[in-house]
Amino acid sequence: MKGADYIAETLARHGVKDVFLITGGACAFMVDAISRHAAMRYFCFQHEQAAAMAADAVWRVDGSMGATMATSGPGATNLLTGIACSYFDSIPSIHITGQVNLGETKAYGGAKVRQAGFQETKIVEMARPITKYATQVHDAESLRREMAKALYIANSGRKGPVLIDVPMDVQQIDVGDTIEMADGLKAREPSSDGAVEQAIDKLGAVLKGGQRPLVLFGAGVGLAGAEKALSGWLQRYDVPFVASWNGLTYFDHGMPNYLGQIGVYGNRGANFVLQNADVLVVLGSRLDNRQRSGNAKNFAPAAKVLVIDIDAEELRKYATDGYATTELDLKELPKVLDKVEPPRSSNAWREYVGEMKSRFFGRDISTAANAHQTMSPYGAVQKINGMIERDAIVVADCGANLCWVYQIFHRTNQVLMTAGGHSPMGYSIPAAIGAAIRAPERQVVCFIGDGGFQINLQELQTIRQYNLNITIVVMNNHGYGIIKQFQDSYLGSRYEASGKGYGMPDLAKLSKAYGLDYVSIDKVEDIDPRLFVKNGARLVDLQLHPHTLIEPRLEMGRPINDQSPYADRAEFAANNRFVPFENVAPPR
């Protein structure tokens, strides 16, 4: 085989069926090889960023690896934003870039020129901080070795993206017909027995004697395939639990002991329960500042905290917080849970947890929409939630629309996804494309704001070109609403670059140009189930007031249980039944 054929065959043998790409001179041999491989397909995007975001979605849909291919220079650098989405959310994907001939990189007698070959760019050095592994291959031996190594690294430990840069002459050399497989490297993984025993001991110790236990269900549990075991354990022992945003796609939100997602934009009741717990077990969550707030000392102040995670570097950051930690590949979590029986929580705690859930879980709390007599985004999401199929794929973007969806969506068996860590505007359209390509038989619903919509609107052509079944729901607040809300809090409501200077096209005309059905809706009752049937693509333009708020929302300097709109101080004190927050300053 030639190098390009070897790449296609290796990807196919590792379960990669679809490659998302834009062609170019430096990758043309590899694209041609993909086209000639009987088990593979390629899909043409309009921007490499979108191709990488679509590849990110593939694993989230069905656990298979997404792949991209791009040319050198701008083609490769355009991938970086999408690669970062996979890196921060621990999603395995492989990105293969073409590069100029090796001989061109050695031009000018070794002088350190900025660029030798046309469109030559050192993509490996650029990608290295946002990949688990990035390398350039130089000959047949390194191509065989590095393909297997990269695929192994992407799928082992804390998963993530990898990148291989392939010069054009390496794509054309003879490499033989023996395929090196990543399984050979997986066989060398060390035994985890010691880590399992340590986790059993630490989990049993932290739960012992606790009267007010709580579990935080993080995405790492699902990434490791341990979500069913954890859900069963939580139900069996009726342990109350909350979730991180990226963890929301891994369990049924109808579980009686589930209280909601936590954090800056979290559920009020879930935040109150967490702040009043005396034991908090964190499973597969990195507790970033959108969960703990900017002041981690105010997080779970009375609780013994145990964090179980695969990443030793993430665990190191808790050294100054006094948290107990244990490093564990969470695929081993079922072995731990089988050996640990938590004590029954106190009757007072059970009563309190039930009250917080009854008062705050699943509520449409849009006071701003009510005040303006306009559509509530929460009501709109709830209605759509009730219309779509149980196995639908739901993708949210970033900013206000993401908050509205994740604050109120009630997941049964749907895939619920977003690029939680990197959270770029424009993610959800290409991610929905990746989902629709991977699962053409399922409903795909894409939520996005009017601002984010314009970042990757060119991909409407990809949707049209492949006749994909996607309903795009634009939550149209006519500006960058999440930034306006920030400006209301801290910048005297001066809407610089969020309202002032902001503009958008006529979405009806734009939809027509791309051949998509279009409907504008300004009342929740007018949302129709026929908009979500699987018969092509359409754009649903939900008209919201420009000052529709995210509610609740944490402001800077406050603990996560004191969100805006602020509760009366007497009510705030009453909701903190077990842990008084006496030093919290009154809201401004």
N, C-alpha and C positions, 0 to 999 in steps of 0.2 A: 504493500500500500504506500501511496504518497502520504506526506504529513497531513494534508487536509482530509484525506479519506480516513486516516487513523483517528483523527479528532471526531469525525462523525460516528465511526463505529464504536469508539469508546463511550461517547455520550449515550448512544442507543443501548449498549450493554449495561449501562448504569441506570436505565429507566427514563432517560430524558427523551421525550417524544417530540416536543415542540421547541423551536428556537425563535426568539423574537429579535428582529434586526432591522437595520438599514444597511444597504450594501455600500461598497466603496472599493477603491482600487486595492487597498491593503488587505481586504478580507474576501475578495471576490472568489479566490480559489476555495476557501472554506465554505462559502455560501453555495457554490456549485457542488461541492461534495455532499452537503446536506440535501440538496435537491435530488441527487442521484441515489440517496440511501433509501431503501424500501420502507424502513421503519420510522422515518423521520419526516417532519414537516417544518417549513419555516413560514413566519407571518411577518409581513412588512408593516412597520410603524412609520410615523411621520417625524418622530424625534427619538433619539436614543434614550433620553431621560425616561420617556414613556415606556419604551421597551423594557428598561430595567425595573420600572415600577410594576409592569405587568408580570415580569418574571418573579418578583417578590410575592405577588398574589398567588402564584401557582401552588407553592407549598402550603399556604394558608387554606387553600381549597381542599386538597386531597393528600397532602404529605409527600408529593413528588417534587423533584428539583426543577426550578425554573432556570432557563438559560437565555443568554443574549449573545449576539455577535455584532461587532462594530469595527469600523475601519480605524486607522491610526489618527492621531492628532485630535481634531474636534469631535470626531465620532466617538473616540474613546473617552475624552473628557466629558462629553455629554452624558455618559452613563453614571457619573459620580453621585448625583443626587439620589437616584434610585438605588444604587448600591448602598448608600448610607442608610436608607430605610431598612434594608435587610440586616445591616450590621447592628444597628441599635436595638432591633427587635429579635435578634438571634434567629433569622430566617436563612436556611441554606439556599444558595443559588450559585450558579457558575457563569462567569462573564469572560468571553474569549475575544480578544482584540487582535486585529492585524497590526503589523509593524513593518517599517521599511526594511529592505534587505540588510542583513548583518554587515555586508561590505560598505554600505552607505553610512552606517553609524561610526565606522572607523576612518572616515575621510579626514583629510587635512593633517595627517601625520600625528594624530593623537592630541591635537590642540583642543582645548576645552571650549569649543564653540557652542553657541546657544542651540544651534540646529544644523545638522548635516543633511539628512534626507528630507524630501518634501513631506510636510505634515508629520515629521518625526517629533514625538513628544514622549517624555519619560513617564508613561502612564503607571508603571509599576510603583515608582516612588510616590506618585500622587495618590494612588489607590491604597497603598499599604496601611495608612492609619484607619481606614474604614473597611478593611477586609480582614478575615482571619489569616489569609495567605495570598500573596501576590508575587508572581515571578515571571521572568521571561525565559523562554526555551531557546537553545542555541544549536541543537543537533538532534538526531533521531533518538539517541539514548535519553537525553534530558526530556524530550517530548513524552516518551513512554512513561518515564519515572514521574514527571511532574503532573501529568494528567491524573494518574492514580493517586498521587499524594494529595493533590488539591481536592479531589472528590472525597477522599477519606476525611480530610480536615474539615471540610464544609459540614459533614454529617456527624462528626464525633464531638464529644464534650459539649460545651456551649456552642450550638450551631451558629453558622454565619456564612456570608458570601466569600467567594474566592475569585481570583482573576488570573488568567494566563495570557501573556502577551506573546504572539507568534509571528516572528519575522516572515516576510513573503517567501524567502528562499527556503526556510524550514518547512513551509507549507508544501513545497514541491519536491522535497528530497524523498528517497526511498527509506522507509522505516521498518520493513518486514511485515509479517502477518500475525505476530503474537501480541495479544492485547493484555496489558497489565491491569489487574482489577484491584479496586480499593479494598475488597474483602481480605486480601492477603495482609494488609496493614491492620485491619480491624482485629484480626486474630491475635495480635500482639498486645491488646489492651490488658492492663493489669487487673487483678482481682479486686473486687470492691467490698469484700467481706468485712474488713476492718472499719470502713466508713459506715457500713450499714449498722454494725454493732454500736458504734459511737453515736449515731443518730438515734437509735433506739434508746440508749441510756439518757441522752440529753432531752429528748422529747418526753420521756417518762418523768424525768426529774422536774422539768419546768411545769408540767401539768399537775404534778402531785401537790395537793393542798390548795390548788386554785379554786376560788369560789366564782369567779367571773371570767371564764375562758372565752377566747375568740380566735378564729383562724382567718388568716388573709390568704385567699386563693389567688396565686400569681400565675402569669402566663407560662413560667418555666415548667409548671406541672403538666400543662397541655403539650408544650414543646417536647417533653420527655415521654408522652403517651401514658401518663399516670392519672389522667383526669377521672376515669371511671372508678379507679380504686379509691381516690380521695373522696369523690362524691358518695360512694357507698359507705365509707368510713364515717363521714360527716352525718349521713342519714341514720346509720346504725346507732350511733351514740348521741344523736340529736345535739351536735355541737354547733352553736351559732357561728356563722361565717360571713365575711365580706369579701370583696374582690378588687383587684386592680383592673384598670380599663382593658389591658391586653388579655387579662384572664377571663373576660366576660364571655368569650366564645366557646368555653370548654365545659359548661354545665347548664342544666335546666334552671332558669330563673324562677320557676315555680316551686322549687324546693322550699318547704316551710321554714327552714332555719337559715335561709339566705336573706340578708338584710339590705343589700345594695352595694354599689361601688363607693370607694372612699376617696378622699383627697380634696384638692382645691375646688374642683367642680363636682364633688361627690354628693351622695345622698345625705341629707341632714341626719336622718336617723342612724345610718351606718356610721357616720362620723361621731355622733354622740356615744354610740355603743363602744366604738374603739377607744375613745378618750376616757371611758369609764371602766374599761376592762382591767383585771389584775393579772391576766396571762394573755399574751399575744404570740401566736405561732405564725410566722411568715414563711410561706412555702413558695419558692420560685419567683420572688419579686425583689427588685433592686431598690425599692423604697426611694424613688427619686423625689425631687423637691415639689413635684405636683401631687405627691402623696403625703409627704410629711410636712409640707410647706417650707418656707425659707428658714424657719427656726425649728430644727429637729428636736430641740430640747422640750418643745411643747407637744410632742407627739407621744401618745400613750404614756403619760407621765407617771402613772401609778402601776404600770404593768411590768412584769418580768417578760422580756422579749427574747424569743429564740428565732433566729433566721437560719433556714436550711436552704442552701443554694449550691449550684454546681461550680460557681466562679469564685475562686479564692480571693481574687482581687476585689470583687464586690464585697466580700465578707470582711476584708481588712478595714474598710471604711467605718465599720461599726465599733472599732476599738475604743474610740473616745466616747461612745454613747452608752457603754455599759451593757450592750446586748450580748447574749450568748449566741454563738454561731457554730455551725457544723457544715463541713463541705461534703456534699453528696450529689452524685449523678442522680437526678430525680427519677430516672427510669427504675431506680431501686426503691423508690418510695413505697410501693406496695409491700415490700418485705418489712419495712419499718412499721407501717400501719398495722400489719398483721400481729405485731408483737406489743402494741401499745393500746391499752384500754383507758380512755380518759375518765376521771371521776365526774360524777354528775354535778352540774352547776347548781348553785343555790336557788331556792324557789324565788327569792327576791330578784335575782339576776334574770331568771326565766321570765318573770312577770315584766320586768323593765324592757327586756329585749323585745317581747311581744308588743308592748305599748309603742316603742319607737318604730317598729315595722308598721304597725297599724296606722300610725299618724303620718308617716313620711314616705312609705314605699309606693312607687307607682303613681304618684300624684302629679296632675297637671298644675304646676304652680306659677304660671306665667302672669304675674301681676301687671307687668308692663303691657302685654297684649290686651288684657282686660281693660286697663286704663285707656288705651287708645281705641278700644272696640275694633280690633283687628285680629287676624288669624293668630292663634297660638301655635308656635312651632312644636310644642310638646303634644298638643292635641292632634296636629297633623301627623306626627311620627306614630302616635298611638293608633290612629286610624289605619295608616298604611301597615303597621305591625299586624293588625288584626285581619288584613286582607291577603297578605302574601302567604305562600306555602311554607310548611314547616321546615322544608329543606332548602329554602331560598338562600341566596348569597347576598349579604347586605354589606356595602362598603361605604364608609363615611370618610370625609376629607379631613379638613383641619379647621380650627377656629370655631366660630359660633355653631355652625351646622354640626360639627363633630360633638360638641358639648350637648346640644339638644338631643341628638340621636342616642348618645351613650348614657345620658341621664335618665332616659325614659323607656328605651327599647327593652321589651321583655322577650328574651330569647328562649325558645324551646329547643329546636334542633337546627336552627339556622346557623350558617357561618356569619359571624359578625366581625368585621375586620377594619383596621385602619393602620397607618404607619405611626404607631403610638409614640415612639421615641424621637424620630427625626421630624415627623409631622409637617411635611411640606404642602403648601397650597398646590392643588392640581393633581394630587395622588389618586383620588378615587376614580377618575375616568379611566386612566390606563389600567389601574388595578381591576376595575370591573371588566375591562376588555380581556385581561388575562384569565379572569374567572370564567367569563362566557366562552372563551376558546377551550378552556380545560373541561368545563361542565356544560355543554350546550343544551342539555336536557333540563337544566334548572333555571328558575327565575333568578335574575340578577338585578338588584336595585342599587343605584348609585346616588348617594346624597352628597351634595356639594353646595358651596355658597356661590354667589354671583362673582365674587372676586376670584376665588380659586378656579372657577369654571374657565376663566380666560387664560390660565397658565398653560393648559394642555388641550385647548379647544380644537387644535389641529387634528386631534385623534378622533374627532367625529368622522373624519374621512375613513379611518381604520374600521370604525363601527359599521359604516355604510358599505365599505368595500367587501367586508366579510359577512354582511347581513346578520349581525349579532343581535341576540335578544337581550337588550338592556333598557331599563327605564331609568333615565337620569332625572332626579328630583332636585331642582335648583331651589334652595331655601334663600329666596331673594330679598335681602334687607337693604339693597341698593347702596352698598358700601361695605367697608371692613368693620362689621358690627362689634367684633370682640375688641378691636383697637379703640373704637368709639367709647366702649364701656370703660376701658382703661383710661382714656382721656377724660371721661367724666369724673373718675375717681382721683386722678393725680395731675391733670393738665388743664383744669378750668374749662372743660368741654370745648377746647379748641381742636377742631377736627381736621388738623393738618394732615394731608395725604391719606386720610381715611374717608372723608366726605369731600372736603375741598381738594381739587385736583383729581378726583376719582371720576371715572366715566365707564360706561359699558355699552355694548352694541344692542340693537334690537334683537332680542332672542328669537322672536317669531321669524324674522327675515333670515337670521343666521341658521335656524333649524331648516328652513326651506332650502337654503343654499346647499346644505349637506344632505337633503333628502330625508330628514327626520320628521315624524309627526310632532306637533306642538300643541300644548294646551296651557292656558293661564288660569290659575285658580286663586281666589281670594277668600274662600270660606271652606272650613274643614268639611262641612257637610257635602261639598261638591267634589270631594276626592272620590273617584269611582274605581271599583276593582278592575274594570276593563282596561285601565291604564297599565296594569301590571301583568297582563297575559303575555305568553311567550310567542309573540308574532311579529318580531322585529323591534326596532329601536324607536324611542320617543323621548321627548323632553317635557317634563312637567314643571311649570314655572309657578312656584308658590309665592304669592305676594305678601310679604311681611312688612310691618312698619319699620322704618329705618332705625328706630330706637328700641326694637324688641330686645329684651335683655336675656342673658344667661342667668338662670336662677336655680339654685343658689350659687354663689361665687365667693371665694375667699379673697379678702383684700390683704395687702402686705402687713406683716407684723402680727397677725392674729392667729390663734390656734385653729385647727381645722374644724372644730365644732362651733365656731363663731363666724358664720358666713352671712353675707349680704344677700337679700334684705334681712336686716338684723331683727332678731327676736327681742321682745320686751325683756329687760334684765331680770325680772322676776321669773319669767318663763325660762330664760336661759339657765338660771340657777336651778330651777326645778328639773330641767332636762339633764343636768349633771348631778344625778342623784347620789353617786358613789364617790366622785372625785370633785371637790369644789374647785372652781377656777376663780378664786377670789382676787387674783392679781391682774385679771384681764381688764384693761382700760375700757371705759365706755366707748362705743363707736362714735366717729366724728359726726 
